[in-house]
């Protein structure tokens, strides 16, 4: 049995995490919008203490899906 976690993005150390403010700037939305997406389960995030960190690949996946829905 393998103890390696299943990830499609490679090893955890290679994942780039963004703050909520960075995600908001990248997506050109408010921080509250990012928090809503996280709490709704639409955007994957990791809780670090009292704040959230969003894997960069989760933002990419969310935006790709959003483009698909509008196309």
N, CA, C, O and CB atoms as a CASP TS submission, in Angstrom:
PFRMAT TS
TARGET T0000
AUTHOR 0000-0000-0000
METHOD Language model
MODEL 1
PARENT N/A
ATOM      1  N   UNK     1       0.839  -1.181   0.000  1.00  0.00           N
ATOM      2  CA  UNK     1       0.000   0.000   0.000  1.00  0.00           C
ATOM      3  C   UNK     1       0.883   1.244   0.000  1.00  0.00           C
ATOM      4  O   UNK     1       1.846   1.320   0.763  1.00  0.00           O
ATOM      5  CB  UNK     1      -0.954  -0.002   1.216  1.00  0.00           C
ATOM      6  N   UNK     2       0.570   2.191  -0.827  1.00  0.00           N
ATOM      7  CA  UNK     2       1.363   3.406  -0.945  1.00  0.00           C
ATOM      8  C   UNK     2       0.863   4.460   0.038  1.00  0.00           C
ATOM      9  O   UNK     2      -0.345   4.618   0.217  1.00  0.00           O
ATOM     10  CB  UNK     2       1.314   3.946  -2.384  1.00  0.00           C
ATOM     11  N   UNK     3       1.774   5.173   0.668  1.00  0.00           N
ATOM     12  CA  UNK     3       1.383   6.232   1.594  1.00  0.00           C
ATOM     13  C   UNK     3       1.442   7.600   0.934  1.00  0.00           C
ATOM     14  O   UNK     3       1.240   8.618   1.595  1.00  0.00           O
ATOM     15  CB  UNK     3       2.274   6.213   2.825  1.00  0.00           C
ATOM     16  N   UNK     4       1.714   7.632  -0.352  1.00  0.00           N
ATOM     17  CA  UNK     4       1.791   8.881  -1.089  1.00  0.00           C
ATOM     18  C   UNK     4       0.394   9.426  -1.336  1.00  0.00           C
ATOM     19  O   UNK     4      -0.448   8.720  -1.890  1.00  0.00           O
ATOM     20  CB  UNK     4       2.537   8.685  -2.415  1.00  0.00           C
ATOM     21  N   UNK     5       0.123  10.685  -0.933  1.00  0.00           N
ATOM     22  CA  UNK     5      -1.205  11.247  -1.186  1.00  0.00           C
ATOM     23  C   UNK     5      -1.440  11.411  -2.678  1.00  0.00           C
ATOM     24  O   UNK     5      -0.509  11.674  -3.440  1.00  0.00           O
ATOM     25  CB  UNK     5      -1.368  12.598  -0.472  1.00  0.00           C
ATOM     26  N   UNK     6      -2.689  11.255  -3.088  1.00  0.00           N
ATOM     27  CA  UNK     6      -3.054  11.365  -4.498  1.00  0.00           C
ATOM     28  C   UNK     6      -3.274  12.829  -4.850  1.00  0.00           C
ATOM     29  O   UNK     6      -4.223  13.451  -4.371  1.00  0.00           O
ATOM     30  CB  UNK     6      -4.324  10.529  -4.810  1.00  0.00           C
ATOM     31  N   UNK     7      -2.407  13.375  -5.677  1.00  0.00           N
ATOM     32  CA  UNK     7      -2.593  14.734  -6.173  1.00  0.00           C
ATOM     33  C   UNK     7      -2.308  14.741  -7.652  1.00  0.00           C
ATOM     34  O   UNK     7      -1.453  14.002  -8.140  1.00  0.00           O
ATOM     35  CB  UNK     7      -1.683  15.743  -5.429  1.00  0.00           C
ATOM     36  N   UNK     8      -3.030  15.581  -8.361  1.00  0.00           N
ATOM     37  CA  UNK     8      -2.811  15.695  -9.797  1.00  0.00           C
ATOM     38  C   UNK     8      -1.803  16.784 -10.113  1.00  0.00           C
ATOM     39  O   UNK     8      -1.387  16.929 -11.263  1.00  0.00           O
ATOM     40  CB  UNK     8      -4.121  15.974 -10.514  1.00  0.00           C
ATOM     41  N   UNK     9      -1.410  17.542  -9.119  1.00  0.00           N
ATOM     42  CA  UNK     9      -0.513  18.666  -9.353  1.00  0.00           C
ATOM     43  C   UNK     9       0.914  18.387  -8.901  1.00  0.00           C
ATOM     44  O   UNK     9       1.731  19.308  -8.888  1.00  0.00           O
ATOM     45  CB  UNK     9      -1.033  19.885  -8.649  1.00  0.00           C
ATOM     46  N   UNK    10       1.242  17.168  -8.535  1.00  0.00           N
ATOM     47  CA  UNK    10       2.592  16.861  -8.089  1.00  0.00           C
ATOM     48  C   UNK    10       2.692  16.913  -6.583  1.00  0.00           C
ATOM     49  O   UNK    10       1.689  16.836  -5.873  1.00  0.00           O
ATOM     50  CB  UNK    10       3.588  17.819  -8.710  1.00  0.00           C
ATOM     51  N   UNK    11       3.912  17.044  -6.107  1.00  0.00           N
ATOM     52  CA  UNK    11       4.136  17.051  -4.664  1.00  0.00           C
ATOM     53  C   UNK    11       3.644  18.341  -4.025  1.00  0.00           C
ATOM     54  O   UNK    11       3.624  19.398  -4.655  1.00  0.00           O
ATOM     55  CB  UNK    11       5.610  16.856  -4.360  1.00  0.00           C
ATOM     56  N   UNK    12       3.248  18.232  -2.760  1.00  0.00           N
ATOM     57  CA  UNK    12       2.700  19.374  -2.032  1.00  0.00           C
ATOM     58  C   UNK    12       3.686  20.530  -1.960  1.00  0.00           C
ATOM     59  O   UNK    12       3.278  21.690  -2.007  1.00  0.00           O
ATOM     60  CB  UNK    12       2.299  18.957  -0.631  1.00  0.00           C
ATOM     61  N   UNK    13       4.972  20.235  -1.847  1.00  0.00           N
ATOM     62  CA  UNK    13       5.977  21.285  -1.775  1.00  0.00           C
ATOM     63  C   UNK    13       6.087  22.099  -3.047  1.00  0.00           C
ATOM     64  O   UNK    13       6.648  23.195  -3.038  1.00  0.00           O
ATOM     65  CB  UNK    13       7.302  20.691  -1.455  1.00  0.00           C
ATOM     66  N   UNK    14       5.558  21.576  -4.142  1.00  0.00           N
ATOM     67  CA  UNK    14       5.618  22.276  -5.423  1.00  0.00           C
ATOM     68  C   UNK    14       4.386  23.136  -5.678  1.00  0.00           C
ATOM     69  O   UNK    14       4.342  23.886  -6.654  1.00  0.00           O
ATOM     70  CB  UNK    14       5.781  21.280  -6.545  1.00  0.00           C
ATOM     71  N   UNK    15       3.385  23.031  -4.806  1.00  0.00           N
ATOM     72  CA  UNK    15       2.152  23.791  -4.983  1.00  0.00           C
ATOM     73  C   UNK    15       2.373  25.215  -4.502  1.00  0.00           C
ATOM     74  O   UNK    15       2.919  25.432  -3.420  1.00  0.00           O
ATOM     75  CB  UNK    15       0.971  23.129  -4.221  1.00  0.00           C
ATOM     76  N   UNK    16       1.950  26.184  -5.304  1.00  0.00           N
ATOM     77  CA  UNK    16       2.058  27.588  -4.915  1.00  0.00           C
ATOM     78  C   UNK    16       0.728  28.010  -4.308  1.00  0.00           C
ATOM     79  O   UNK    16      -0.319  27.870  -4.939  1.00  0.00           O
ATOM     80  CB  UNK    16       2.437  28.497  -6.136  1.00  0.00           C
ATOM     81  N   UNK    17       0.767  28.524  -3.090  1.00  0.00           N
ATOM     82  CA  UNK    17      -0.437  28.964  -2.398  1.00  0.00           C
ATOM     83  C   UNK    17      -0.557  30.478  -2.476  1.00  0.00           C
ATOM     84  O   UNK    17       0.430  31.198  -2.327  1.00  0.00           O
ATOM     85  CB  UNK    17      -0.425  28.499  -0.931  1.00  0.00           C
ATOM     86  N   UNK    18      -1.775  30.953  -2.711  1.00  0.00           N
ATOM     87  CA  UNK    18      -2.062  32.378  -2.809  1.00  0.00           C
ATOM     88  C   UNK    18      -2.926  32.814  -1.633  1.00  0.00           C
ATOM     89  O   UNK    18      -3.731  32.034  -1.124  1.00  0.00           O
ATOM     90  CB  UNK    18      -2.760  32.706  -4.145  1.00  0.00           C
ATOM     91  N   UNK    19      -2.759  34.054  -1.207  1.00  0.00           N
ATOM     92  CA  UNK    19      -3.641  34.603  -0.182  1.00  0.00           C
ATOM     93  C   UNK    19      -4.976  34.969  -0.827  1.00  0.00           C
ATOM     94  O   UNK    19      -5.093  35.035  -2.050  1.00  0.00           O
ATOM     95  CB  UNK    19      -2.995  35.846   0.510  1.00  0.00           C
ATOM     96  N   UNK    20      -5.969  35.202   0.012  1.00  0.00           N
ATOM     97  CA  UNK    20      -7.279  35.619  -0.493  1.00  0.00           C
ATOM     98  C   UNK    20      -7.143  36.945  -1.246  1.00  0.00           C
ATOM     99  O   UNK    20      -7.775  37.136  -2.285  1.00  0.00           O
ATOM    100  CB  UNK    20      -8.303  35.755   0.672  1.00  0.00           C
ATOM    101  N   UNK    21      -6.332  37.847  -0.730  1.00  0.00           N
ATOM    102  CA  UNK    21      -6.127  39.135  -1.399  1.00  0.00           C
ATOM    103  C   UNK    21      -5.482  38.950  -2.772  1.00  0.00           C
ATOM    104  O   UNK    21      -5.859  39.627  -3.729  1.00  0.00           O
ATOM    105  CB  UNK    21      -5.256  40.054  -0.531  1.00  0.00           C
ATOM    106  N   UNK    22      -4.519  38.044  -2.875  1.00  0.00           N
ATOM    107  CA  UNK    22      -3.873  37.782  -4.167  1.00  0.00           C
ATOM    108  C   UNK    22      -4.862  37.188  -5.166  1.00  0.00           C
ATOM    109  O   UNK    22      -4.862  37.554  -6.341  1.00  0.00           O
ATOM    110  CB  UNK    22      -2.675  36.833  -3.986  1.00  0.00           C
ATOM    111  N   UNK    23      -5.705  36.270  -4.693  1.00  0.00           N
ATOM    112  CA  UNK    23      -6.715  35.674  -5.575  1.00  0.00           C
ATOM    113  C   UNK    23      -7.695  36.748  -6.034  1.00  0.00           C
ATOM    114  O   UNK    23      -8.061  36.797  -7.208  1.00  0.00           O
ATOM    115  CB  UNK    23      -7.469  34.521  -4.856  1.00  0.00           C
ATOM    116  N   UNK    24      -8.119  37.603  -5.114  1.00  0.00           N
ATOM    117  CA  UNK    24      -9.056  38.675  -5.457  1.00  0.00           C
ATOM    118  C   UNK    24      -8.456  39.603  -6.509  1.00  0.00           C
ATOM    119  O   UNK    24      -9.141  39.993  -7.455  1.00  0.00           O
ATOM    120  CB  UNK    24      -9.441  39.475  -4.201  1.00  0.00           C
ATOM    121  N   UNK    25      -7.201  39.955  -6.352  1.00  0.00           N
ATOM    122  CA  UNK    25      -6.527  40.816  -7.327  1.00  0.00           C
ATOM    123  C   UNK    25      -6.417  40.122  -8.677  1.00  0.00           C
ATOM    124  O   UNK    25      -6.677  40.726  -9.717  1.00  0.00           O
ATOM    125  CB  UNK    25      -5.132  41.214  -6.823  1.00  0.00           C
ATOM    126  N   UNK    26      -6.034  38.865  -8.656  1.00  0.00           N
ATOM    127  CA  UNK    26      -5.886  38.090  -9.887  1.00  0.00           C
ATOM    128  C   UNK    26      -7.207  37.990 -10.650  1.00  0.00           C
ATOM    129  O   UNK    26      -7.238  38.116 -11.874  1.00  0.00           O
ATOM    130  CB  UNK    26      -5.361  36.691  -9.568  1.00  0.00           C
ATOM    131  N   UNK    27      -8.300  37.761  -9.910  1.00  0.00           N
ATOM    132  CA  UNK    27      -9.613  37.586 -10.533  1.00  0.00           C
ATOM    133  C   UNK    27     -10.366  38.903 -10.705  1.00  0.00           C
ATOM    134  O   UNK    27     -11.431  38.941 -11.321  1.00  0.00           O
ATOM    135  CB  UNK    27     -10.447  36.633  -9.710  1.00  0.00           C
ATOM    136  N   UNK    28      -9.804  39.986 -10.156  1.00  0.00           N
ATOM    137  CA  UNK    28     -10.434  41.311 -10.194  1.00  0.00           C
ATOM    138  C   UNK    28     -11.823  41.304  -9.566  1.00  0.00           C
ATOM    139  O   UNK    28     -12.795  41.808 -10.128  1.00  0.00           O
ATOM    140  CB  UNK    28     -10.526  41.808 -11.630  1.00  0.00           C
ATOM    141  N   UNK    29     -11.872  40.709  -8.376  1.00  0.00           N
ATOM    142  CA  UNK    29     -13.091  40.691  -7.571  1.00  0.00           C
ATOM    143  C   UNK    29     -12.704  41.110  -6.152  1.00  0.00           C
ATOM    144  O   UNK    29     -11.524  41.296  -5.853  1.00  0.00           O
ATOM    145  CB  UNK    29     -13.781  39.266  -7.587  1.00  0.00           C
ATOM    146  N   UNK    30     -13.700  41.256  -5.287  1.00  0.00           N
ATOM    147  CA  UNK    30     -13.413  41.619  -3.902  1.00  0.00           C
ATOM    148  C   UNK    30     -12.960  40.397  -3.110  1.00  0.00           C
ATOM    149  O   UNK    30     -13.171  39.256  -3.523  1.00  0.00           O
ATOM    150  CB  UNK    30     -14.650  42.252  -3.243  1.00  0.00           C
ATOM    151  N   UNK    31     -12.336  40.657  -1.969  1.00  0.00           N
ATOM    152  CA  UNK    31     -11.946  39.559  -1.089  1.00  0.00           C
ATOM    153  C   UNK    31     -13.184  38.813  -0.605  1.00  0.00           C
ATOM    154  O   UNK    31     -13.146  37.593  -0.442  1.00  0.00           O
ATOM    155  CB  UNK    31     -11.128  40.083   0.111  1.00  0.00           C
ATOM    156  N   UNK    32     -14.283  39.531  -0.373  1.00  0.00           N
ATOM    157  CA  UNK    32     -15.518  38.895   0.076  1.00  0.00           C
ATOM    158  C   UNK    32     -16.022  37.892  -0.961  1.00  0.00           C
ATOM    159  O   UNK    32     -16.538  36.837  -0.594  1.00  0.00           O
ATOM    160  CB  UNK    32     -16.595  39.954   0.356  1.00  0.00           C
ATOM    161  N   UNK    33     -15.882  38.201  -2.234  1.00  0.00           N
ATOM    162  CA  UNK    33     -16.287  37.265  -3.289  1.00  0.00           C
ATOM    163  C   UNK    33     -15.455  35.992  -3.215  1.00  0.00           C
ATOM    164  O   UNK    33     -15.985  34.893  -3.375  1.00  0.00           O
ATOM    165  CB  UNK    33     -16.144  37.916  -4.684  1.00  0.00           C
ATOM    166  N   UNK    34     -14.163  36.133  -2.973  1.00  0.00           N
ATOM    167  CA  UNK    34     -13.294  34.955  -2.845  1.00  0.00           C
ATOM    168  C   UNK    34     -13.722  34.136  -1.633  1.00  0.00           C
ATOM    169  O   UNK    34     -13.816  32.911  -1.719  1.00  0.00           O
ATOM    170  CB  UNK    34     -11.799  35.375  -2.718  1.00  0.00           C
ATOM    171  N   UNK    35     -13.983  34.795  -0.504  1.00  0.00           N
ATOM    172  CA  UNK    35     -14.447  34.072   0.686  1.00  0.00           C
ATOM    173  C   UNK    35     -15.749  33.327   0.406  1.00  0.00           C
ATOM    174  O   UNK    35     -15.923  32.193   0.853  1.00  0.00           O
ATOM    175  CB  UNK    35     -14.641  35.042   1.859  1.00  0.00           C
ATOM    176  N   UNK    36     -16.657  33.952  -0.327  1.00  0.00           N
ATOM    177  CA  UNK    36     -17.923  33.287  -0.673  1.00  0.00           C
ATOM    178  C   UNK    36     -17.672  32.041  -1.518  1.00  0.00           C
ATOM    179  O   UNK    36     -18.287  31.000  -1.287  1.00  0.00           O
ATOM    180  CB  UNK    36     -18.853  34.256  -1.429  1.00  0.00           C
ATOM    181  N   UNK    37     -16.777  32.142  -2.489  1.00  0.00           N
ATOM    182  CA  UNK    37     -16.444  30.986  -3.332  1.00  0.00           C
ATOM    183  C   UNK    37     -15.840  29.853  -2.501  1.00  0.00           C
ATOM    184  O   UNK    37     -16.147  28.682  -2.724  1.00  0.00           O
ATOM    185  CB  UNK    37     -15.465  31.400  -4.445  1.00  0.00           C
ATOM    186  N   UNK    38     -14.988  30.205  -1.553  1.00  0.00           N
ATOM    187  CA  UNK    38     -14.363  29.200  -0.689  1.00  0.00           C
ATOM    188  C   UNK    38     -15.417  28.531   0.188  1.00  0.00           C
ATOM    189  O   UNK    38     -15.476  27.304   0.267  1.00  0.00           O
ATOM    190  CB  UNK    38     -13.262  29.840   0.188  1.00  0.00           C
ATOM    191  N   UNK    39     -16.248  29.337   0.846  1.00  0.00           N
ATOM    192  CA  UNK    39     -17.258  28.784   1.750  1.00  0.00           C
ATOM    193  C   UNK    39     -18.322  27.986   1.010  1.00  0.00           C
ATOM    194  O   UNK    39     -18.898  27.057   1.578  1.00  0.00           O
ATOM    195  CB  UNK    39     -17.915  29.899   2.538  1.00  0.00           C
ATOM    196  N   UNK    40     -18.595  28.326  -0.241  1.00  0.00           N
ATOM    197  CA  UNK    40     -19.576  27.584  -1.043  1.00  0.00           C
ATOM    198  C   UNK    40     -18.986  26.288  -1.595  1.00  0.00           C
ATOM    199  O   UNK    40     -19.715  25.439  -2.108  1.00  0.00           O
ATOM    200  CB  UNK    40     -20.084  28.454  -2.197  1.00  0.00           C
ATOM    201  N   UNK    41     -17.669  26.139  -1.487  1.00  0.00           N
ATOM    202  CA  UNK    41     -17.021  24.939  -2.008  1.00  0.00           C
ATOM    203  C   UNK    41     -16.688  25.031  -3.485  1.00  0.00           C
ATOM    204  O   UNK    41     -16.296  24.036  -4.094  1.00  0.00           O
ATOM    205  CB  UNK    41     -17.893  23.752  -1.774  1.00  0.00           C
ATOM    206  N   UNK    42     -16.837  26.211  -4.066  1.00  0.00           N
ATOM    207  CA  UNK    42     -16.534  26.401  -5.485  1.00  0.00           C
ATOM    208  C   UNK    42     -15.044  26.600  -5.740  1.00  0.00           C
ATOM    209  O   UNK    42     -14.564  26.381  -6.852  1.00  0.00           O
ATOM    210  CB  UNK    42     -17.305  27.590  -6.023  1.00  0.00           C
ATOM    211  N   UNK    43     -14.320  27.013  -4.714  1.00  0.00           N
ATOM    212  CA  UNK    43     -12.886  27.263  -4.826  1.00  0.00           C
ATOM    213  C   UNK    43     -12.199  26.560  -3.657  1.00  0.00           C
ATOM    214  O   UNK    43     -12.498  26.836  -2.495  1.00  0.00           O
ATOM    215  CB  UNK    43     -12.568  28.806  -4.834  1.00  0.00           C
ATOM    216  N   UNK    44     -11.288  25.662  -3.966  1.00  0.00           N
ATOM    217  CA  UNK    44     -10.579  24.899  -2.941  1.00  0.00           C
ATOM    218  C   UNK    44      -9.610  25.798  -2.184  1.00  0.00           C
ATOM    219  O   UNK    44      -8.895  26.601  -2.784  1.00  0.00           O
ATOM    220  CB  UNK    44      -9.826  23.713  -3.569  1.00  0.00           C
ATOM    221  N   UNK    45      -9.594  25.657  -0.867  1.00  0.00           N
ATOM    222  CA  UNK    45      -8.672  26.435  -0.044  1.00  0.00           C
ATOM    223  C   UNK    45      -8.258  25.613   1.166  1.00  0.00           C
ATOM    224  O   UNK    45      -8.927  24.655   1.555  1.00  0.00           O
ATOM    225  CB  UNK    45      -9.316  27.772   0.399  1.00  0.00           C
ATOM    226  N   UNK    46      -7.141  26.015   1.745  1.00  0.00           N
ATOM    227  CA  UNK    46      -6.614  25.383   2.948  1.00  0.00           C
ATOM    228  C   UNK    46      -6.635  26.426   4.057  1.00  0.00           C
ATOM    229  O   UNK    46      -6.193  27.558   3.862  1.00  0.00           O
ATOM    230  CB  UNK    46      -5.164  24.814   2.718  1.00  0.00           C
ATOM    231  N   UNK    47      -7.143  26.044   5.205  1.00  0.00           N
ATOM    232  CA  UNK    47      -7.149  26.974   6.333  1.00  0.00           C
ATOM    233  C   UNK    47      -5.793  26.904   7.029  1.00  0.00           C
ATOM    234  O   UNK    47      -5.319  25.826   7.391  1.00  0.00           O
ATOM    235  CB  UNK    47      -8.310  26.646   7.331  1.00  0.00           C
ATOM    236  N   UNK    48      -5.181  28.066   7.209  1.00  0.00           N
ATOM    237  CA  UNK    48      -3.913  28.185   7.924  1.00  0.00           C
ATOM    238  C   UNK    48      -4.163  29.159   9.069  1.00  0.00           C
ATOM    239  O   UNK    48      -4.206  30.373   8.871  1.00  0.00           O
ATOM    240  CB  UNK    48      -2.730  28.676   6.974  1.00  0.00           C
ATOM    241  N   UNK    49      -4.325  28.611  10.260  1.00  0.00           N
ATOM    242  CA  UNK    49      -4.696  29.467  11.391  1.00  0.00           C
ATOM    243  C   UNK    49      -6.087  30.026  11.164  1.00  0.00           C
ATOM    244  O   UNK    49      -7.049  29.275  11.001  1.00  0.00           O
ATOM    245  CB  UNK    49      -3.674  30.618  11.583  1.00  0.00           C
ATOM    246  N   UNK    50      -6.190  31.345  11.154  1.00  0.00           N
ATOM    247  CA  UNK    50      -7.488  31.983  10.929  1.00  0.00           C
ATOM    248  C   UNK    50      -7.672  32.449   9.488  1.00  0.00           C
ATOM    249  O   UNK    50      -8.701  33.039   9.159  1.00  0.00           O
ATOM    250  CB  UNK    50      -7.650  33.159  11.865  1.00  0.00           C
ATOM    251  N   UNK    51      -6.705  32.196   8.640  1.00  0.00           N
ATOM    252  CA  UNK    51      -6.794  32.656   7.253  1.00  0.00           C
ATOM    253  C   UNK    51      -6.831  31.477   6.292  1.00  0.00           C
ATOM    254  O   UNK    51      -6.642  30.327   6.690  1.00  0.00           O
ATOM    255  CB  UNK    51      -5.615  33.574   6.914  1.00  0.00           C
ATOM    256  N   UNK    52      -7.073  31.776   5.037  1.00  0.00           N
ATOM    257  CA  UNK    52      -7.121  30.760   3.994  1.00  0.00           C
ATOM    258  C   UNK    52      -5.972  30.964   3.027  1.00  0.00           C
ATOM    259  O   UNK    52      -5.513  32.085   2.807  1.00  0.00           O
ATOM    260  CB  UNK    52      -8.467  30.797   3.250  1.00  0.00           C
ATOM    261  N   UNK    53      -5.516  29.857   2.452  1.00  0.00           N
ATOM    262  CA  UNK    53      -4.570  29.887   1.338  1.00  0.00           C
ATOM    263  C   UNK    53      -5.185  29.062   0.229  1.00  0.00           C
ATOM    264  O   UNK    53      -5.704  27.971   0.465  1.00  0.00           O
ATOM    265  CB  UNK    53      -3.145  29.338   1.749  1.00  0.00           C
ATOM    266  N   UNK    54      -5.124  29.588  -0.981  1.00  0.00           N
ATOM    267  CA  UNK    54      -5.739  28.943  -2.138  1.00  0.00           C
ATOM    268  C   UNK    54      -4.637  28.436  -3.062  1.00  0.00           C
ATOM    269  O   UNK    54      -3.790  29.218  -3.493  1.00  0.00           O
ATOM    270  CB  UNK    54      -6.689  29.925  -2.892  1.00  0.00           C
ATOM    271  N   UNK    55      -4.634  27.137  -3.374  1.00  0.00           N
ATOM    272  CA  UNK    55      -3.641  26.628  -4.322  1.00  0.00           C
ATOM    273  C   UNK    55      -3.838  27.292  -5.687  1.00  0.00           C
ATOM    274  O   UNK    55      -4.965  27.439  -6.161  1.00  0.00           O
ATOM    275  CB  UNK    55      -3.742  25.080  -4.448  1.00  0.00           C
ATOM    276  N   UNK    56      -2.748  27.681  -6.297  1.00  0.00           N
ATOM    277  CA  UNK    56      -2.829  28.363  -7.593  1.00  0.00           C
ATOM    278  C   UNK    56      -3.575  27.515  -8.622  1.00  0.00           C
ATOM    279  O   UNK    56      -4.325  28.052  -9.437  1.00  0.00           O
ATOM    280  CB  UNK    56      -1.422  28.694  -8.109  1.00  0.00           C
ATOM    281  N   UNK    57      -3.376  26.198  -8.591  1.00  0.00           N
ATOM    282  CA  UNK    57      -4.056  25.335  -9.559  1.00  0.00           C
ATOM    283  C   UNK    57      -5.568  25.332  -9.343  1.00  0.00           C
ATOM    284  O   UNK    57      -6.320  25.075 -10.282  1.00  0.00           O
ATOM    285  CB  UNK    57      -3.514  23.908  -9.466  1.00  0.00           C
ATOM    286  N   UNK    58      -6.028  25.614  -8.112  1.00  0.00           N
ATOM    287  CA  UNK    58      -7.469  25.682  -7.848  1.00  0.00           C
ATOM    288  C   UNK    58      -8.079  26.913  -8.518  1.00  0.00           C
ATOM    289  O   UNK    58      -9.199  26.861  -9.025  1.00  0.00           O
ATOM    290  CB  UNK    58      -7.743  25.711  -6.326  1.00  0.00           C
ATOM    291  N   UNK    59      -7.339  28.011  -8.516  1.00  0.00           N
ATOM    292  CA  UNK    59      -7.806  29.223  -9.200  1.00  0.00           C
ATOM    293  C   UNK    59      -7.874  28.964 -10.701  1.00  0.00           C
ATOM    294  O   UNK    59      -8.853  29.325 -11.354  1.00  0.00           O
ATOM    295  CB  UNK    59      -6.871  30.433  -8.895  1.00  0.00           C
ATOM    296  N   UNK    60      -6.828  28.337 -11.248  1.00  0.00           N
ATOM    297  CA  UNK    60      -6.818  28.003 -12.677  1.00  0.00           C
ATOM    298  C   UNK    60      -8.007  27.123 -13.038  1.00  0.00           C
ATOM    299  O   UNK    60      -8.681  27.365 -14.040  1.00  0.00           O
ATOM    300  CB  UNK    60      -5.506  27.298 -13.057  1.00  0.00           C
ATOM    301  N   UNK    61      -8.267  26.100 -12.225  1.00  0.00           N
ATOM    302  CA  UNK    61      -9.374  25.177 -12.494  1.00  0.00           C
ATOM    303  C   UNK    61     -10.713  25.899 -12.422  1.00  0.00           C
ATOM    304  O   UNK    61     -11.588  25.667 -13.256  1.00  0.00           O
ATOM    305  CB  UNK    61      -9.354  24.005 -11.499  1.00  0.00           C
ATOM    306  N   UNK    62     -10.880  26.770 -11.437  1.00  0.00           N
ATOM    307  CA  UNK    62     -12.134  27.515 -11.301  1.00  0.00           C
ATOM    308  C   UNK    62     -12.365  28.399 -12.525  1.00  0.00           C
ATOM    309  O   UNK    62     -13.468  28.432 -13.070  1.00  0.00           O
ATOM    310  CB  UNK    62     -12.120  28.373 -10.015  1.00  0.00           C
ATOM    311  N   UNK    63     -11.334  29.110 -12.953  1.00  0.00           N
ATOM    312  CA  UNK    63     -11.478  30.006 -14.103  1.00  0.00           C
ATOM    313  C   UNK    63     -11.723  29.236 -15.397  1.00  0.00           C
ATOM    314  O   UNK    63     -12.512  29.675 -16.235  1.00  0.00           O
ATOM    315  CB  UNK    63     -10.236  30.876 -14.249  1.00  0.00           C
ATOM    316  N   UNK    64     -11.063  28.102 -15.571  1.00  0.00           N
ATOM    317  CA  UNK    64     -11.304  27.275 -16.764  1.00  0.00           C
ATOM    318  C   UNK    64     -12.757  26.819 -16.815  1.00  0.00           C
ATOM    319  O   UNK    64     -13.389  26.855 -17.871  1.00  0.00           O
ATOM    320  CB  UNK    64     -10.363  26.048 -16.777  1.00  0.00           C
ATOM    321  N   UNK    65     -13.286  26.390 -15.668  1.00  0.00           N
ATOM    322  CA  UNK    65     -14.680  25.949 -15.601  1.00  0.00           C
ATOM    323  C   UNK    65     -15.626  27.123 -15.876  1.00  0.00           C
ATOM    324  O   UNK    65     -16.641  26.958 -16.553  1.00  0.00           O
ATOM    325  CB  UNK    65     -14.985  25.323 -14.218  1.00  0.00           C
ATOM    326  N   UNK    66     -15.295  28.295 -15.354  1.00  0.00           N
ATOM    327  CA  UNK    66     -16.125  29.479 -15.582  1.00  0.00           C
ATOM    328  C   UNK    66     -16.153  29.837 -17.069  1.00  0.00           C
ATOM    329  O   UNK    66     -17.199  30.212 -17.599  1.00  0.00           O
ATOM    330  CB  UNK    66     -15.604  30.673 -14.754  1.00  0.00           C
ATOM    331  N   UNK    67     -15.006  29.722 -17.741  1.00  0.00           N
ATOM    332  CA  UNK    67     -14.957  29.989 -19.178  1.00  0.00           C
ATOM    333  C   UNK    67     -15.792  28.980 -19.947  1.00  0.00           C
ATOM    334  O   UNK    67     -16.480  29.336 -20.904  1.00  0.00           O
ATOM    335  CB  UNK    67     -13.512  29.965 -19.679  1.00  0.00           C
ATOM    336  N   UNK    68     -15.732  27.720 -19.530  1.00  0.00           N
ATOM    337  CA  UNK    68     -16.513  26.673 -20.198  1.00  0.00           C
ATOM    338  C   UNK    68     -18.008  26.929 -20.068  1.00  0.00           C
ATOM    339  O   UNK    68     -18.764  26.716 -21.015  1.00  0.00           O
ATOM    340  CB  UNK    68     -16.169  25.299 -19.618  1.00  0.00           C
ATOM    341  N   UNK    69     -18.434  27.389 -18.886  1.00  0.00           N
ATOM    342  CA  UNK    69     -19.852  27.638 -18.645  1.00  0.00           C
ATOM    343  C   UNK    69     -20.374  28.813 -19.455  1.00  0.00           C
ATOM    344  O   UNK    69     -21.555  28.845 -19.801  1.00  0.00           O
ATOM    345  CB  UNK    69     -20.094  27.886 -17.176  1.00  0.00           C
ATOM    346  N   UNK    70     -19.509  29.785 -19.764  1.00  0.00           N
ATOM    347  CA  UNK    70     -19.961  30.960 -20.505  1.00  0.00           C
ATOM    348  C   UNK    70     -19.805  30.803 -22.010  1.00  0.00           C
ATOM    349  O   UNK    70     -20.339  31.603 -22.778  1.00  0.00           O
ATOM    350  CB  UNK    70     -19.204  32.176 -20.045  1.00  0.00           C
ATOM    351  N   UNK    71     -19.081  29.783 -22.432  1.00  0.00           N
ATOM    352  CA  UNK    71     -18.839  29.586 -23.869  1.00  0.00           C
ATOM    353  C   UNK    71     -20.022  28.935 -24.548  1.00  0.00           C
ATOM    354  O   UNK    71     -19.986  28.697 -25.756  1.00  0.00           O
ATOM    355  CB  UNK    71     -17.597  28.739 -24.089  1.00  0.00           C
TER
END
